[in-house]
Amino acid sequence: MNRKRILLTGAAGRVGRLLRPLLQARYALRLCDVAPLSAVAHDDEIICGDLADPAVATGAVAGTIGVVHLAGLVAPAVSFEDTLAPNYRAVLALLEACRHQGCDRFIFASSHHIVGLHAPAPLPDDPTLAPDGFYGLSKAFGEAATAMYARRFGIRGLIVRIGNADPAVVDGRRERLWVSGRDLTQLIAIGLEHPGLGCEIVYGTSNCPDAFFPNSAAQRLGYRPQDSAADHHAPGFRPLQAMTAADGAGHVGGLFAASVLPPPFART
Ligand SMILES: NC(=O)c1ccc[n+]([C@@H]2O[C@H](COP(=O)([O-])OP(=O)(O)OC[C@H]3O[C@@H](n4cnc5c(N)ncnc54)[C@H](O)[C@@H]3O)[C@@H](O)[C@H]2O)c1
């Protein structure tokens, strides 16, 4: 039986590599990245290219039933201009491709850095946006674009504000927003398959002690995390009590929030 094919962008990156084997168990994958990629499963398809180019995005989406969009520029000290092609143009190019190719599921990898400047305490269900830099700001665009294409063109969207998807939990801040590959895969499957999905914002977090995010929308969609951050401490785990503002303990967004904001535009 032919497996349904999805597009996984940013497949060469950290989260892409974590998710590939888990998604492969469920879907046929088309993998896309600007960085080199190699096939692992017998039915993997590979596209190397820049998704900010609408022609690349169109070719990548064609024939798929859904897009898991991880690709983007991820860093604390990036300028607005650095983010323009990877985090604005590429999102729009993919959503336009979905619209014209009849692909009606779009999972957008957003980030907790969209609320990173909040104080480090549990947030309400629908916190005020507080991006902690130009990277977090670009996620606000991606979320809004996903919502716009959902309402205008019926592309069902799941916006996943990922907490921290490292293989293990390195410190007490990340323990409050960590997610396992298995739980993130469960959320993505909800985004690709839930029959009642319109456009929702959920948090990509596992069971976390003193969690920053209540994640009620994910619960309503049937999300039941299987993993607990407290069971996945990395060697040398640094507890919250041992952390200072210089370690990123002062904000939800950690060191991204503590870093110096670069000028938005290139200096001439
Ligand atoms: N890693 C985390 O814990 C975490 C936390 C919050 C959110 N996220 C989100 O998850 C996604 C993946 O994060 P990651 O940690 O794997 O990042 P990463 O930097 O390791 O991977 C991103 C990948 O996207 C590719 N890419 C960038 N621009 C591209 C373009 N224009 N066309 C094609 N490919 C392009 C890069 O080559 C890279 O392989 C990002 O959108 C990020 O914002 C990750």
The ligand as an SDF file (V2000), in Angstrom:
LIG
                    3D

 44 48  0  0  0  0  0  0  0  0999 V2000
   15.7180   23.0390   18.3360 N   0  0  0  0  0  0  0  0  0  0  0  0
   14.8010   23.4880   19.1840 C   0  0  0  0  0  0  0  0  0  0  0  0
   14.8140   23.1370   20.3770 O   0  0  0  0  0  0  0  0  0  0  0  0
   13.7200   24.4400   18.6980 C   0  0  0  0  0  0  0  0  0  0  0  0
   13.0230   25.1920   19.6600 C   0  0  0  0  0  0  0  0  0  0  0  0
   12.0150   26.0580   19.2160 C   0  0  0  0  0  0  0  0  0  0  0  0
   11.6900   26.1240   17.8680 C   0  0  0  0  0  0  0  0  0  0  0  0
   12.3950   25.3860   16.9710 N   0  0  0  0  0  0  0  0  0  0  0  0
   12.0410   25.5260   15.5410 C   0  0  0  0  0  0  0  0  0  0  0  0
   12.1600   24.2690   14.8870 O   0  0  0  0  0  0  0  0  0  0  0  0
   12.6950   24.4430   13.5840 C   0  0  0  0  0  0  0  0  0  0  0  0
   13.9410   23.5770   13.4290 C   0  0  0  0  0  0  0  0  0  0  0  0
   14.9030   23.9960   14.3880 O   0  0  0  0  0  0  0  0  0  0  0  0
   16.3610   23.3310   14.4420 P   0  0  0  0  0  0  0  0  0  0  0  0
   16.8480   23.4760   15.8370 O   0  0  0  0  0  0  0  0  0  0  0  0
   16.3420   22.0060   13.7940 O   0  0  0  0  0  0  0  0  0  0  0  0
   17.1750   24.3600   13.5300 O   0  0  0  0  0  0  0  0  0  0  0  0
   18.4370   24.0460   12.6160 P   0  0  0  0  0  0  0  0  0  0  0  0
   19.1160   25.3560   12.3810 O   0  0  0  0  0  0  0  0  0  0  0  0
   19.2320   22.9210   13.1800 O   0  0  0  0  0  0  0  0  0  0  0  0
   17.7630   23.5460   11.2680 O   0  0  0  0  0  0  0  0  0  0  0  0
   17.1320   24.4140   10.3690 C   0  0  0  0  0  0  0  0  0  0  0  0
   17.3500   23.8440    8.9780 C   0  0  0  0  0  0  0  0  0  0  0  0
   16.6560   24.6800    8.0370 O   0  0  0  0  0  0  0  0  0  0  0  0
   17.4650   24.7500    6.8790 C   0  0  0  0  0  0  0  0  0  0  0  0
   17.0900   25.9640    6.1470 N   0  0  0  0  0  0  0  0  0  0  0  0
   17.2160   27.2510    6.5570 C   0  0  0  0  0  0  0  0  0  0  0  0
   16.7630   28.0930    5.6200 N   0  0  0  0  0  0  0  0  0  0  0  0
   16.3270   27.3310    4.5880 C   0  0  0  0  0  0  0  0  0  0  0  0
   15.7530   27.6280    3.3340 C   0  0  0  0  0  0  0  0  0  0  0  0
   15.5400   28.9000    2.9440 N   0  0  0  0  0  0  0  0  0  0  0  0
   15.4200   26.6060    2.5100 N   0  0  0  0  0  0  0  0  0  0  0  0
   15.6520   25.3190    2.8910 C   0  0  0  0  0  0  0  0  0  0  0  0
   16.1910   24.9730    4.0870 N   0  0  0  0  0  0  0  0  0  0  0  0
   16.5310   25.9720    4.9110 C   0  0  0  0  0  0  0  0  0  0  0  0
   18.8940   24.7930    7.4050 C   0  0  0  0  0  0  0  0  0  0  0  0
   19.8350   24.4200    6.4060 O   0  0  0  0  0  0  0  0  0  0  0  0
   18.8240   23.8130    8.5680 C   0  0  0  0  0  0  0  0  0  0  0  0
   19.1990   22.5030    8.1840 O   0  0  0  0  0  0  0  0  0  0  0  0
   12.9620   25.9330   13.4040 C   0  0  0  0  0  0  0  0  0  0  0  0
   11.9190   26.5230   12.6750 O   0  0  0  0  0  0  0  0  0  0  0  0
   12.9880   26.4710   14.8190 C   0  0  0  0  0  0  0  0  0  0  0  0
   12.5370   27.8090   14.8650 O   0  0  0  0  0  0  0  0  0  0  0  0
   13.4180   24.5680   17.3460 C   0  0  0  0  0  0  0  0  0  0  0  0
  1  2  1  0
  2  3  2  0
  2  4  1  0
  4  5  1  0
  4 44  2  0
  5  6  2  0
  6  7  1  0
  7  8  2  0
  8  9  1  0
  8 44  1  0
  9 10  1  0
  9 42  1  0
 10 11  1  0
 11 12  1  0
 11 40  1  0
 12 13  1  0
 13 14  1  0
 14 15  2  0
 14 16  1  0
 14 17  1  0
 17 18  1  0
 18 19  2  0
 18 20  1  0
 18 21  1  0
 21 22  1  0
 22 23  1  0
 23 24  1  0
 23 38  1  0
 24 25  1  0
 25 26  1  0
 25 36  1  0
 26 27  1  0
 26 35  1  0
 27 28  2  0
 28 29  1  0
 29 30  1  0
 29 35  2  0
 30 31  1  0
 30 32  2  0
 32 33  1  0
 33 34  2  0
 34 35  1  0
 36 37  1  0
 36 38  1  0
 38 39  1  0
 40 41  1  0
 40 42  1  0
 42 43  1  0
M  CHG  2   8   1  16  -1
M  END
$$$$
